Structure formats: structure tokens, C-alpha cells
Amino acid sequence: MSSRSLNKVMLIGNLTRDPELRYTPAGTAVCSFGLATNRSWMPSDSNERREETEFHRIVAWNKLAELCAQLLTKGRKVYVEGRLQTRSWDAPTGEKRQATEVVAEDMVILDQRKVVPEESPTAVVVGEEKASEVVAEVHESAKAESKKEVKEEDEGKKEKGRVKKEVKEDKEIKEKEEKEEKENKKDEDEIDIDDIPF
């Protein structure tokens, strides 16, 4: 029996830079940005509170990547949930490089500042409403679209079944008519001309 494992990361922090949206040769959207989280504690040998900051590299894919690129800017406070992933590659100098990043699976905006992207006229503009509500609406819209596709597929199957049934019924009616026609013809052939009164 294999042992269970878990790879889950939950972060709340501020963006250290604007998101960078790119597309793979296959057309898949990928967005990367930095996130800073702070930690404060009181050391046992001092009465002065200390703080430290950790910097995390976040990567989002597909629809979430496009959403992050539209709604996020440097300084925004967000909640990010995902998994850890370590990549390695060869640098141009020939040395081996490694980077650990968080692959985002969910993102929620926690502040309420206006988002007005300047470079993209088609981007979503959030007014006074909570940006997190916009994210929730997008997720709900995606779920509704998925349900709609399933419903349309079911309706298509029902329509196909109905047409199939009608074709079967038409075939049965045709076969019945042909059978009756053959029986009538047989009856006509069996009638003797002498039995017909003139």
C-alpha cells in the first residue's frame, strides 16, 4: 500500500512586480509574478520584535494566467493557493540552474483598490465593487459554461435517440406495408377467374 503525500501551498502577500503574461508555442497562456510574505517574531534574547520577508515566484496557467494578468498589479494583496514545483535548466554559461516556484491553482484578490489597466483597452475594469467578487463571478461563469456544455451534449444525445427511434418506426411501417402488399398480391393470384360472377 503506497503512502499518501501532499503538496499544497497557501500564501497571502503583496505583488513585488506587475504580472508578465506570455504564450507557449502551442498557444497556452502562462503568467508569472513575484509575491512577498512577511513574518515577525520576538526572539528570546531580546525585547525587540524582528521581521523577515520571503519572496516567492508564482506561475499561473491557462484561464487563471489571463485573469492574473488582467486584474493584478504591483503592490496588490492576494491569496494564492497551489503546489510547489522545482525546475532545472542549463544556463548559457553552461552551469546548472534550479528554481522553486508555486504553481497557482486558485487566486483571490484581498484589497479593494481600482484596477485600471492602461495598456489593454479590452481588459476588465473593476470599480468600487470588490475585486474578489469579480474573481468569484469569473469562476461561477466558467462553472455555468461547463454545465451548459454538458446540458447541450445531453440534449444532443436525446435528439439523436429521438431521430434513431423515428427512423426505426419508419422502417417498421415500411416493412409492414410491404408485407401487406405481398399478402394482397398473393390473394389476387389465388383467385380463380371462374369464381368471379359477371
Sequence and secondary structure as in RCSB ss.txt:
>XXXX:A:sequence
MSSRSLNKVMLIGNLTRDPELRYTPAGTAVCSFGLATNRSWMPSDSNERREETEFHRIVAWNKLAELCAQLLTKG
RKVYVEGRLQTRSWDAPTGEKRQATEVVAEDMVILDQRKVVPEESPTAVVVGEEKASEVVAEVHESAKAESKKEV
KEEDEGKKEKGRVKKEVKEDKEIKEKEEKEEKENKKDEDEIDIDDIPF
>XXXX:A:secstr
        EEEEEEESS  EEEE TT  EEEEEEEEEEEEE  TT SS EEEEEEEEEEEEHHHHHHHHHH  TT
 EEEEEEEEEEEEEE TTS EEEEEEEEEEEEEE     B  SS TTS  B SS HHHHHHHHHHHHHHHHHHHH
HHHHHHHHHHHHHHHHHHHHHHHHHHHHHHHHHHHHHHHH  GGGS  
